[in-house]
Amino acid sequence: MAPRFFDIHTHLNDKTFHNDREAVLSRMHARDVWGIVVGTDYKSSQDAVMIASFSGEGIFATIGVHPIDTHTENFREHFFEELIQKKNVIAIGECGLDYSHISNVPDIEKEKARQKKLFEDQIDFAITHDLPLMIHCRDSDKSLQDAHHDTLALFQEKKKTAGERLRGNVHFFSQTIDIAREYFALGFTISFTGVITFSREYDEVVRESPRDFLMVETDCPYVTPVPHRGTRNEPIYVEEVVKKIAEIRGEDYELVRESLVKNALRVFNINE
């Protein structure tokens, strides 16, 4: 059977969960919440796979290298080839482009080239293994949309040869409905975090996006939703994000809840 909720982006491999991870997972199982543990470098990807392998039904992993968490790490394909053999590995990432601190870099063009190479290696790896991507994308300034424009240009070029094998989700979406529609046209979904429970900035995107292209996440332990602000975030709080999406869209809660779960199962090719 399908779960009641699906948190498609968690960092249960983060050190903040070291002391009570089993309790957090138990709460997930009790509330019928499935989740994806996300890798941001080789070590955290190993940890994500380990957690997914030993945590029972409904816990999955992504493996990849974040654009700016570790500036010195390349995508060492032979290491990730070993991890991808595990059955609970369902996506590549989080990977992408992050220009949010690029003004502090001595050589901006060199840094952009580094990120693009790292990203492209993972896109090609995902296409080769027919797996979706978990995308991280942050602009230098929201009005410039520079990282998103570069990401979309890269996808449009890759799509010419990869076709439907190039797919995935843009996590923690933070851009406009126009940018969202460009991703939809390429077959990518977007996901929202608890930010939408305390900020009205993304209401238009939530409201105007086709329901089949939406998913939900906590990005825990970060961005805890209302009414749990001030505490560490965890996957069971994804329910608050679902409630807010239904409220913003003016749609039946159960319809939205079921749709968001179905979208996650479809995008990540998970058999119920």
Phi, psi and omega in degrees: 000152177289149177288170177282324178222155178223108177271106191274002180207102178231159173239058177293350174275001179288151183298336180294346179256003185301322186275340184219029182301320180298322179293320178297316179295322178297321177294324177297312181296321181295327181264006180058051178250120172268160182203160177245126176267126191257132174272144178237353172200184184296316181297312181292332175292319174303314180298319180298316179296319180297314179298314181297326184287333187241018185247010177084189185297142170085012176243125186233174183223149165246154179230134181174185182235120179294146185296328185230356179296323181224095186293339186264355184265130173267170174274099183274093191304321184295329175290317182288336175300325178291317182293327186290347179288342181287137188292337183271004175277116189239359180198166178249129181134180021273137183219162180155212180234136179224107180256013188295336178238020190290339179293343180271358184271135182302318182237096186296317181294325177294319179294319177297320179295321178299312181296319181297317179297315179299317180293313183297323177302320182282326174300312181297321178297316179296318179297315180302319183264007177053050178238149177287164178257145170255107191264134170248123181217122179226127179282161174291330175205137185304324183290336182278327179056029189291315180293321178294319179296320179292322178296313180297321178297319179295317178296318181298323178289315181294328183297333182300325181253330184276332182059226184288351177289340174268112184198173177152202185226139174266106186281153177051053185298134186220030180239194187273170177295328179295317177295318179303317182295329177293322176292318180302320181297335179266001179090010179269146173262172174230155179229154183240150180252188177296351177305324183291349178277346180227005176225139180265006188299330186250014182302318182298317181295316179299317185286322189267347181285143173300137184301328182291350181251015182247145171218171183233154180207164172257330190057028182300143018270014185267173173038060179299133182282161167296136012259024186255014180307141180095354177240166176294137179283152174208164190303328182295342179284357177299337177303325180294327178290320177298314179302317182292322177298315178299319180295312182297320183278347182066036183244161179300132184301313182295323176299313180295313181303310181297319181297318182295322177294313180300321179299316180296315179298322180289309185297320182262011172053052182255127177277125181303000000 
